[in-house]
Amino acid sequence: MLSKRASDIIMIAIIAVIALVVVVVRFQVLGVFDDRIEEAEQRNASLESEIAEKTRVLDTYYRDEVLPGWSTLSRSVPAVFTEESLLSYVHGHLETIGLNRRDEEQELHVVITEAPSFPSGTQYNALAQQLDAYRIRINFKTTDIDEAHQVVDYFHDLDHLFVLMEVDFRVPDDTEEKTDINLYFVTFYQSP
């Protein structure tokens, strides 16, 4: 048998080893969490800079667009508006570039709003006084933010006048989730 002193020393040694193991495991776990936090912060900074760059490109490329003259407008502004025909027109062109309203993963939605407001003193406000204006919100989810750029380019090149007014992104926290994108266009029709 061990003496009382030897058993006390063994007990203290076991407690010291357990305490040492707990301290080492704690620092390992905290180190792993610190690494993950740092990686997440770097990924967020990268995403924020990418979003800022895409927003800057969209704003500078499309925002200060000068409206065409009346001769061009008369060819690109349809005479008769029906919500169904405009919805069909928009959905048809979205399907042409790969956004399909029947694809449940993209969650594509198109909403048309009549008579949107424009800041006074702008070309758009003056044009809205002479023509009927309609705002079109195109909402979809994607893992590739460049699809928003593709939609904007495609609608910009159509014969029908579509003016990009606003772009709204909601980037998810999880990289597995899709980005929620809202594109707001304005189109015009001749007043009856």
C-alpha distance (Angstrom), angle and dihedral (degrees) to the residues before:
residue distance angle dihedral
M1 . . .
L2 3.68 . .
S3 3.69 121.6 .
K4 3.76 119.9 -113.3
R5 3.76 90.6 -108.3
A6 3.83 93.3 51.6
S7 3.80 92.0 47.7
D8 3.84 89.9 49.5
I9 3.81 90.1 51.4
I10 3.82 91.6 48.9
M11 3.81 90.7 48.1
I12 3.83 91.7 49.6
A13 3.82 89.8 46.7
I14 3.85 91.3 51.2
I15 3.82 91.1 48.3
A16 3.83 89.9 47.3
V17 3.83 91.6 49.7
I18 3.81 91.1 48.0
A19 3.82 90.6 48.0
L20 3.81 90.1 48.0
V21 3.82 91.6 49.4
V22 3.82 90.5 48.9
V23 3.82 91.6 50.0
V24 3.84 92.8 47.2
V25 3.83 92.7 47.0
R26 3.80 90.3 46.8
F27 3.81 92.3 53.4
Q28 3.81 91.1 45.7
V29 3.81 92.1 51.6
L30 3.81 92.2 45.5
G31 3.81 89.4 48.7
V32 3.81 91.2 52.9
F33 3.81 91.2 48.3
D34 3.80 91.2 47.5
D35 3.81 89.8 51.8
R36 3.81 91.7 49.4
I37 3.80 92.0 47.8
E38 3.80 90.8 49.6
E39 3.83 91.6 49.1
A40 3.81 90.9 48.8
E41 3.81 91.3 49.4
Q42 3.82 90.8 50.3
R43 3.82 91.0 47.8
N44 3.83 90.9 49.2
A45 3.80 91.4 49.1
S46 3.80 89.8 49.8
L47 3.82 91.9 49.0
E48 3.81 92.1 47.0
S49 3.79 91.7 51.5
E50 3.83 90.7 47.0
I51 3.81 91.4 50.4
A52 3.80 91.5 46.5
E53 3.81 90.5 50.4
K54 3.83 93.6 47.8
T55 3.80 91.1 46.8
R56 3.81 90.7 48.3
V57 3.80 91.3 49.9
L58 3.80 92.2 48.6
D59 3.80 92.5 45.3
T60 3.79 95.8 47.4
Y61 3.79 95.9 40.6
Y62 3.79 99.4 44.8
R63 3.81 109.8 13.1
D64 3.80 100.4 73.2
E65 3.76 93.2 44.8
V66 3.79 114.7 149.9
L67 3.76 113.7 -133.7
P68 3.79 115.1 -118.6
G69 3.79 122.1 -109.1
W70 3.81 123.4 -90.9
S71 3.80 94.0 -95.3
T72 3.81 90.7 58.7
L73 3.81 92.5 39.7
S74 3.79 92.1 54.7
R75 3.82 88.8 59.2
S76 3.82 95.5 44.1
V77 3.82 100.0 41.4
P78 3.80 113.1 78.6
A79 3.79 119.8 -138.3
V80 3.80 101.2 -137.6
F81 3.80 126.3 49.2
T82 3.77 126.3 -159.5
E83 3.77 120.8 162.2
E84 3.80 92.1 -136.7
S85 3.81 93.5 54.1
L86 3.81 92.6 47.5
L87 3.83 91.5 47.6
S88 3.81 90.4 49.3
Y89 3.81 90.7 47.0
V90 3.82 92.8 50.9
H91 3.82 94.6 43.3
G92 3.81 91.0 47.5
H93 3.78 92.2 54.2
L94 3.81 92.2 43.9
E95 3.81 89.3 53.7
T96 3.80 89.1 50.3
I97 3.81 90.1 60.9
G98 3.80 94.0 42.3
L99 3.81 105.6 -92.3
N100 3.77 107.6 122.9
R101 3.80 123.3 -173.2
R102 3.79 89.4 -149.0
D103 3.83 91.7 59.3
E104 3.81 103.3 98.1
E105 3.82 93.2 -161.5
Q106 3.81 93.6 60.9
E107 3.81 93.8 47.9
L108 3.81 90.6 -154.3
H109 3.82 116.3 -165.6
V110 3.79 129.3 176.8
V111 3.81 119.5 -167.9
I112 3.81 125.4 -177.3
T113 3.80 121.0 -155.0
E114 3.78 122.6 -169.2
A115 3.82 122.9 -131.8
P116 3.82 103.7 2.6
S117 3.79 116.5 -163.3
F118 3.80 122.9 -110.6
P119 3.80 129.5 -166.3
S120 3.80 110.6 -91.7
G121 3.77 116.7 -103.8
T122 3.81 95.0 30.6
Q123 3.80 127.4 119.3
Y124 3.78 89.2 -115.5
N125 3.79 93.0 55.6
A126 3.82 90.8 49.4
L127 3.80 90.7 48.0
A128 3.83 91.2 47.8
Q129 3.82 88.1 57.0
Q130 3.82 90.1 59.7
L131 3.81 101.1 33.4
D132 3.80 136.1 35.0
A133 3.81 110.8 -100.8
Y134 3.81 126.4 -152.5
R135 3.79 127.5 -173.1
I136 3.80 117.8 -143.0
R137 3.80 119.9 -160.4
I138 3.80 114.3 -162.6
N139 3.80 111.4 -167.8
F140 3.79 124.3 -177.2
K141 3.79 141.2 146.3
T142 3.78 122.5 -124.0
T143 3.78 143.3 161.8
D144 3.83 90.1 -143.8
I145 3.82 112.7 66.2
D146 3.82 89.0 -168.4
E147 3.82 87.2 75.4
A148 3.81 87.4 74.2
H149 3.79 89.5 55.3
Q150 3.81 89.2 48.1
V151 3.83 92.0 52.7
V152 3.81 92.1 47.8
D153 3.81 92.5 48.9
Y154 3.80 92.0 47.3
F155 3.82 95.2 49.7
H156 3.79 91.1 43.0
D157 3.81 90.2 58.6
L158 3.82 96.8 49.2
D159 3.81 121.7 110.0
H160 3.81 88.8 -125.0
L161 3.82 109.7 80.2
F162 3.83 112.2 -109.2
V163 3.80 117.6 170.0
L164 3.81 118.9 -164.1
M165 3.80 108.4 -132.2
E166 3.80 104.7 168.2
V167 3.80 143.0 1.6
D168 3.79 120.9 -156.5
F169 3.83 124.3 -172.1
R170 3.78 130.1 -172.7
V171 3.78 108.1 -167.9
P172 3.80 112.7 -162.3
D173 3.79 123.7 -126.8
D174 3.79 90.9 -128.9
T175 3.82 116.8 66.6
E176 3.81 89.2 -143.4
E177 3.81 92.4 63.2
K178 3.77 123.5 84.4
T179 3.79 125.8 -110.5
D180 3.81 114.4 -110.0
I181 3.81 109.2 -135.2
N182 3.82 129.0 -170.0
L183 3.80 118.9 -170.8
Y184 3.81 116.5 -171.0
F185 3.80 116.8 -158.8
V186 3.78 129.9 175.1
T187 3.79 122.7 -148.3
F188 3.77 130.7 -177.9
Y189 3.80 135.7 -139.5
Q190 3.77 128.8 -170.0
S191 3.78 113.2 -95.7
P192 3.80 115.3 -113.7
